[in-house]
Amino acid sequence: MNGHRSSYSDDTDGECVEAAETPGAVLVRESSGHLDFAPGAWSAFLADLKAERL
């Protein structure tokens, strides 16, 4: 599974966000835990971020 690391992640203090896409979910790992999103929920989340609604 290929993951993507956020460009805002910091290698020096352990703060990190990574996301990996699977056919049934988008898996997100951040420094304090893991989150799983259905693909449609992930798309909606990204759209809201881009539209500055969050």
C-alpha contacts under 8 A as a table, 3 or more apart, distances in Angstrom:
res1	aa1	res2	aa2	distance
1	M	20	A	6.80
1	M	21	E	7.64
1	M	22	T	7.55
2	N	20	A	5.96
2	N	21	E	7.54
3	G	18	E	6.32
3	G	19	A	5.35
3	G	20	A	4.21
3	G	21	E	7.29
4	H	18	E	5.37
4	H	19	A	5.25
4	H	20	A	6.27
5	R	9	S	6.98
5	R	16	C	7.47
5	R	17	V	5.96
5	R	18	E	4.35
5	R	19	A	6.63
6	S	9	S	5.33
6	S	16	C	7.23
6	S	17	V	5.57
6	S	18	E	6.05
8	Y	16	C	7.77
9	S	15	E	5.96
9	S	16	C	4.49
9	S	17	V	6.10
10	D	13	D	6.24
10	D	14	G	6.42
10	D	15	E	5.49
10	D	16	C	6.12
11	D	14	G	5.85
11	D	15	E	7.11
11	D	16	C	7.50
12	T	15	E	7.90
14	G	31	S	6.75
15	E	30	E	7.39
15	E	31	S	5.39
16	C	29	R	7.88
16	C	30	E	5.43
16	C	31	S	5.40
17	V	28	V	7.11
17	V	29	R	5.69
17	V	30	E	4.29
17	V	31	S	6.72
18	E	28	V	5.73
18	E	29	R	5.19
18	E	30	E	6.35
19	A	26	V	6.79
19	A	27	L	5.54
19	A	28	V	4.38
19	A	29	R	6.31
20	A	26	V	5.77
20	A	27	L	5.17
20	A	28	V	6.55
21	E	25	A	6.29
21	E	26	V	4.55
21	E	27	L	6.30
22	T	25	A	5.28
22	T	26	V	6.02
22	T	27	L	7.63
24	G	38	A	6.62
24	G	39	P	6.79
25	A	36	D	6.42
25	A	37	F	5.54
25	A	38	A	4.74
25	A	39	P	5.41
26	V	36	D	5.83
26	V	37	F	5.11
26	V	38	A	6.28
26	V	39	P	6.00
26	V	42	W	6.85
27	L	34	H	7.37
27	L	35	L	6.06
27	L	36	D	4.70
27	L	37	F	6.46
28	V	34	H	5.70
28	V	35	L	5.02
28	V	36	D	6.11
28	V	37	F	7.86
29	R	33	G	6.02
29	R	34	H	4.48
29	R	35	L	6.35
30	E	33	G	5.50
30	E	34	H	6.21
37	F	40	G	7.97
37	F	41	A	6.01
37	F	42	W	5.70
38	A	41	A	5.28
38	A	42	W	6.28
39	P	42	W	5.15
39	P	43	S	6.27
40	G	43	S	5.10
40	G	44	A	6.21
41	A	44	A	5.09
41	A	45	F	6.11
42	W	45	F	5.01
42	W	46	L	6.22
43	S	46	L	5.20
43	S	47	A	6.14
44	A	47	A	5.03
44	A	48	D	6.18
45	F	48	D	5.20
45	F	49	L	6.30
46	L	49	L	5.03
46	L	50	K	6.17
47	A	50	K	5.14
47	A	51	A	6.13
48	D	51	A	5.07
48	D	52	E	6.06
48	D	53	R	5.10
48	D	54	L	6.13
49	L	52	E	4.98
49	L	53	R	6.05
49	L	54	L	5.63
50	K	53	R	7.72
